[in-house]
Amino acid sequence: MAAIWAVAELAGGRPTRLSLELATLARQLAQASGGTATVVAVGSGAAGAAKELAALGPRVIAVEAPTEGDRPAASVVAPRLAALAGEARPDVLLVSASPDGKDVAGFLSARLDLPVLVNAAGVRWADGGPVVQMSTFGGRLGTDSAFTHGRGIVLVRPGTVTAEPALAPGAVETADPAPSAELPPVRVVERVVQAGAAASIDDARVVVAGGRGVGGPEGFRIVEELADAFGGAVGGTRAVVDAGWLPYSQQIGQTGKIIKPALYVATGISGAIQHKVGMQTSGTIVAINRDPDAPIVEFADLVVVGDLFEIVPRLTAAVRARRG
C-alpha cells in the first residue's frame, strides 16, 4: 500500500486553489494504488483550513505554526514537514510548483534523501509508482518519467486536476512536530505590494485575454468590459506584459501563470507555444483573431475570424443582455 502525501499551502488561513487540487490528486493516486492519502497543512490557520481540505477525502494533519512573520514561509513549513515525513516515510510527496513549494521541495529532498520530479502536468499510478507527465522545450514535447525506486517528491503545476469533493470527508488531526533542523536565519526585510487585477486569473472560471492584436493599453478596455460582463478576469501574453500594458500578475504562459478556467477567450492572440502552455487545459477555448491561419486556430474549440474591435463589444452586449 502506497502512502501518498500532499503538502497544502495556506493564504490568509485558507488553502490555495492548487492545494485543493493536490488533495484531490492525492486521493486519486491513493485509490489507484490501493493506498492512503494524507494532506499536511503547516502554517497560521492550519486547523481552520483542515476542514476544507478534508472535504476532498484525504486524512488531514494540521500543524499550527507562525508563517505570517518576517521569515520566509518555507523556512517554517519545511523543517516541520520533514520531521513528520521522516517518521512516517510516505512514498510520494505532492508539492505545489510555486516559489514556496520549490523551496520546501528542495529542503525535503536534501533532508529525506528523496529525488524530485518537477513541472508535472499530469500524474498517474502505474507499475508500483507515480508516472509524471512533463512538458519540455516550451511545451513542444511531452515526456513520462518515474522514480527508480518508486519513492520521491513531485512538484505539480496548477490545473493538473480539478478539485472535487469526496463522498465522505477525511479525518482531521493535529500535530506539533519539533523541526527536523534549524535553517540559517533569513529575514524578509521588505515586502513590495503590487496592485493587481480586480479578479485573479488563478481562480476565475472565465478569463478573457489579450495579445498584441489588442493594439495598446486603450484596447484592453473592451477586453476588461467583456471580462466584467462574464464576471471573469483579464489576462495577457508575455508581449503585452513586456510592453507595460498589463502587470506581470496577469501574464499567462510558460513564463507567467498556468491557468485552467472553464472558459478562455483569446482576443488578438496568435497562440504561440509559449502562451499555449499556460492555457491549453482550459475547459473551452474561444479565439477571436483576424488571421484564420494563426496557431491558436489549431487548438481552439471555437474560432471567430474578424476584427476584435467589432466583435468583442457586440459579444459584451450579448452577454450582458443574456445575464440580465
N, C-alpha and C positions, 0 to 999 in steps of 0.2 A: 504494500500500500504506500503510495507516494503522499508525502506531506507538502502541500502547496501553500506558500505564504505570499500574501500581498501586503505591500507597505503603503499605508494611506498617508497622504499629505493633507494638512489642515490649513484652512484660511479663515480667520475670524471665528474659529471654533467649529467650523463645518468641514466635511470632507470635500475636496475638489471634485470636479466632474471626472477627471482622469482616475481619481481614487475609487470612485464608484464603478468605473469601467474595470479597473483592476480586480475589484471584489467579485464582479460578475465573471471575469476571466478565470479567477482562481476557482470559483465554483464549477465552471465548465470543465476545467482541466482535472479537477478532483473527480468529477463524475466520469470522465473518460478513462481515468486511470484506476478507478475504484478506491481512491484515496480520500484525504481530508483537506478541507480548505479553511485557512485562517487568515484574518486580516489583523495587522498590528498597527494601531494608531498611537503615535507618540507626539505629544505637544500640548499646548494650552487648549483646554476644552475637549480633550480626548474622550472623557467619559460621556459628555453630551453628544459627541459625534458618533459614538459607538452604536447607538440605536439605529441611526440612518444607515450605517454600514451593515448592520446585522440583518436589516430587511432584505438584503441581497442574497442571504443564505449562509455565508461562512460564519464560523465562530470568530468573535472579535476580542482581541486583547487590547485594553485601553491603558495607556501609560501617561499619566499626567506629568508634564514637565514644562518648565518655563521656556517657551520659544519666542516670546514677544520682546525680549530684552535687546541688549546691544551685541549679542553673539549670533553668528550665522545659525540658522535653524538646524542645518545638517550636523553641526558640532554638538548639538544637544541630542538629536534623534539617533544618529549612527551608533554611538557607544552603548546606548541603552538597547537598541535593537540587536546589536552584536552580542550582547550578554544573553538575551533571550534566545537568539538563533544558535548561539554556541552551545547552549544546553539542550535545546530541542532538536537541533540538526535537521531542519527542513530540507527537502530535496530540491525545491525550486523557490526562489525568491523573486517575485514580480515587483519591479520598482518603476516609478514614473520616470519617463525620459525628459525630465525638467532639470533646470540648473541645480536645484537642491537634491533631486533624485540622483543625479550623476555623482554628486559629492558623496551621498550616502552609499551608493553602489561601490565607489572606489574604496571607501573605508571598509565596507563589509568584505570586499574581495581580498584586501590585504589581511584583515583580521581573521577571517574564516578560511582563507586559502581556497577561495572558490573562483572559477572562471566567470567571465561576463560576456554575454551576447547583447549587442546594442541595436538601437533603431528598429525594434521589432514592429512590423506592420501586421503581423498575424502570428498566433501561437496555437499549435495543436499538439495532441499527445499521440505518439507513435513509437513503437519499438522500445517501450520502457522509459521514455523520457520526452521532454518537450522538443518539438521541432519548430524553429523560429524562422519566420519568413522576413527577409530584409530586402530593401531596395538599394541598389548601388548605382554608381555612375549617373547621379542625378535622376534616379528613377527609371533609367533605361533598361536595367537588368534586375530581375528578381532572383534571390538565392534562398535555399533552405539550409539551415545549419543546426547542429545538435551538439550537446556536450559529450565528450569522450566517455565519461563515466556517469552520465545521466544527471548529475547534480550541478547547479550553478545559479547565477543571477541573470535575469532578463530585464533589460531596460525597454519599456513598452511605450510606443508613441500614442498620442491621443487618437481617438476614433478607431482603434483596433477592433473593439467590440462595442455594442450598445448596452448601457447599464440597464439591467432588468431585475425587478424584484423576484424573490423566490416564493414558492408556495408556502414555505414555512421559514420564519426568521431563524438566524443562528443565535447561539448563546453568547452572552456578553460577560466578560470577566475583567477584573482589573489586576494590574501588576505594578510593582515598584522595583525594577531591577537596578542593581548597582552598575554604573557604567563600566564597560569592559576595559576602558582605558581613558585616560585624560588627554585630550588633544592639546597641543600648544595653544596658549591663549591668543585668540584672534577676536578683535572687536570691530563692530560696524561703526565707523566714525562719522559716516554721513549717509543719509538717505535722500535720494532725489525723486520727487513725485512728479510724474509727467501726466498732464491732463490727457485722458483717453477719450474714446468714443462714449456716447451716452449708453450704448448697449455693447456688450462684449461679444466678439466673434467666436469666442471659445464655447459659449453656452447657447448662442442664438439658434433657433430652429430654422430661421431664414437668414441668409446672408446675401446681400447684393454687393457685388464687387465691380470695381472699375479699373481699366488699364489705361495705357497711353492714348487709346482712342477717345477717351473722355475729353482730352484736349487741354485740361488745366484745372486748377482748384475750382474755378467757377463751374466747370462742367460737372463737378461732383454734387452740386446742389440737386440736380434731378435724380442722381443716384441715391442721395440721402432721402429725398422725398419718397422714392419708391420703397426704400427700406423701412421708412416710417409707416407707410401705408400697410406693409406686411407685418409691422410690429417686429422687425428684424434689426440686423446690424449691418454696418458698412465695412467692407474690406477693400484691399487693393493689391496690386502686384508690386514687385520689388522696384520696378522702374518708377512707379508712382511715388513710392516712399522715398526713393533716392532723390526724386525731383522736389521733395518737400510738400507734396500735395496732401499726404496723409502721414500721421505718426507711425513709427515702427510697430506699435502695439496692434495696428490693423493690417500688417503685412501678412499675406498668405503665400505659402510656397516653401521651397526647400530651405531657404534661409530665414523664413518667417515662421508662421504658425501652421500647424496641420489641423484642419477642422473637418467636422462631419455633420453639417446641418441637414435637415430634411429636404430643404430646397436651396439651391445655389444658383443665383442669377448673375451671369458674367456679361458685363457691358464693355465693349471696346477692348476685350482681352483676346489676344491671339491664341493663347493656350500653349505657350512654350512648356517644355517638360519640367522646368524648374518650378513653374506655377502649378502644373498638374499634380505634382507630388503632394501639394498642400490641400487639395480639394477633391481629388478623384474618388474618394469614398463617400461623397455626398449622396443623399437619397435620390434626388432628381437634379439634373444639371440643365439649365436653360442658358443658351448663348445668344446674345444679340450683337451682330457684327456685320459690317459692310462686306467683308470678304468671305465668299462661300467656300474658299479653299483654305481658310485659317485652320491651324492644327486642332483647335478646340472643337471643330465640327466633327472630327473623327470619334470623339468620346462623349459629346453632349447628348442628352436624351431628346432635347428639342432645340432646334436652331431657327432663329429669326434673322433673315438676311435683310439688312436695311440700315437706315440712318438712326442711330440710337437716340438722337435728339428729337426725332419724330415719334419713335416707338415708345420710349420709356415714359414720357409724360402721358401718353394715351393709356399705357398699361397701368400707371399710377392711378389715373382717374377711374379705370375699370375696377381695380382692386378696392379702392375706397367706396365705390358705388356698391360693390358686392358685399363689403363688410358693413355697409350701412352707416 
